[in-house]
Amino acid sequence: MLEENIPRKKLGLFSIFMALFCLITGILAYSFNIYPGGYSIKENSEEVTVIKKNFSKKEKYTFEISEENQIIIFLIKNDVKQLLTMWLVIIFSGSSLLINLVNQLHLKDKNAFYITSILLIILLPLVIYVYIGKLDHIEQLLEI
């Protein structure tokens, strides 16, 4: 059976690799805005610039700081922060699911495996759905 073929040491290395993957992805997302959507915000005293990075192009949207634009600017800032957080939740949940599946080979109690796997399988589509909704919301705000 598979339990005897895969040594425990390799399972530990896989867990370490997935943890490093999550760490590197988090650093890239926060530092360089490398995540799906790739929005970043630059502010100065007169205007706020929202930059959308795609693979091949950059789009810039500039809003003057005024009473009229204050709510839109706040909503965009909030949505960009939430997008980044949701991206990290997706990465961590996917990695946790993979680690859980691999570690399942050596678990004696399968109930914990089934409960966490079901929760992660339910969580991932929900977070992805909300993530896509946030992307659409930001696009709508930028068109105003």
N, C-alpha and C positions, 0 to 999 in steps of 0.2 A: 504494500500500500504506500501512498505518498508520504505518510508520516515517517516512515523509516528511511526514505530516500533523501529527504531534505534535512541536513543537520541544523540543529538549533542555532549554531553560530551564524549560518547564512541568513536565517530569519532575523537575527539581531542586526546584521549588516544591512539588510533591506530596510528595517525600521529606521536605522541611523540615516541611510540614504534618503528616505522619504522625509525625515525631519529636516535634513539639510536642504532638500528641495523646497520645502515650505519656507524655511528661513531665507533662502536666496530669492524666492519669488516675492516674499514680503518686502525684502529690502529693495528689490527692483521696482515693485509697485509704488512704494512710498517715496523712494528717492528720485526715480526717473519717470514716474507715471507710465510704467509699462504694464498695462492691463487692458482688457477689451474696453474700448471707449476712449481710454487714455486722455481724459480731460485734466487740465491743470489751470490754475487761476493765478494771475499776477495782478497785484494791486499797487497803485500809487495814490497820491492824494487827490488826483483829478479823475481817474478812470479805473475801471476794472476790466482786464482782458481775460477772456476764457479761450483757452487754446485746446483744440481737439486734434489729437495726433492719430492719423491713420498710418498704415504701413508705408504709403508712398507720398502722402501729402499732409500738410498742416492747414487747419482752418482757424482763423482768429475772429473772435467776436468781441467788440469793445462796447462797454457801457459807461457812459458818463455818470459819475456819482451825483445823484440828485434825489429829490423826494419821490419822484415818479418811478425811478429805477431801483430804489432801495429794496423793495420787496422782491423783485426779480433777482437782484444780486444775491440777497440772502438765500432765496430758494435754490439758486444754482450752486452756491457754495455748500449748502447743506446736502444737496443731492450728490455732488461730487464726493464729499466725505463718505456718504452712505454707500456710494458705488464702490469706492475703494475698500471699505470694510466688508461689503458683501462679496467682493472678489476674493478677499482673504478667507472668508468663511467657506466659499466654494472650494478653494485650494485645500484648506485644512480638512474639510469634510471628505473630499475625494481621497486625500492621502490617508486619512483615518480609516476609510472604508477599505482601501487596499491593504493597509497594515493589518486590519482586523481579519480580512480574508486570508492573508498569508499566515497569520498567527493562529488561525482556527485549526490548522493542522496539528498543533501541539496542545490544544486546550482539552482538558478533561471534561469540563462543564460546558456543554454546547449551548445552554440557555442564555448565558451572557453574550455569546457570539450572535445568536439569533436576535436578541433584543436590540443590541447596538447596531447590527446590520440593518434591521428594519427601520430603526429611527434615522439612520444616515441615508437610506434609500428614499425615505419620505422627505427628509430635509433638503437633499440636493435639488430635486426638481422645483420645490417651493422657492428656494433661494434664487435659483436661476430665473424663474418666472418673475420674481420681484426685481431682480437685476435688470432684466430686459425692460420691465415697466419703468424703472428709473432712467434707463437710457432714453426711452421714448419721452419721458417727462422733461429731461434736460433739453432734448431736441425741440420740444414744443416751446419751452421757455426761451430758447435762443432765437426762435422765429418771431417772437413778439417784438 
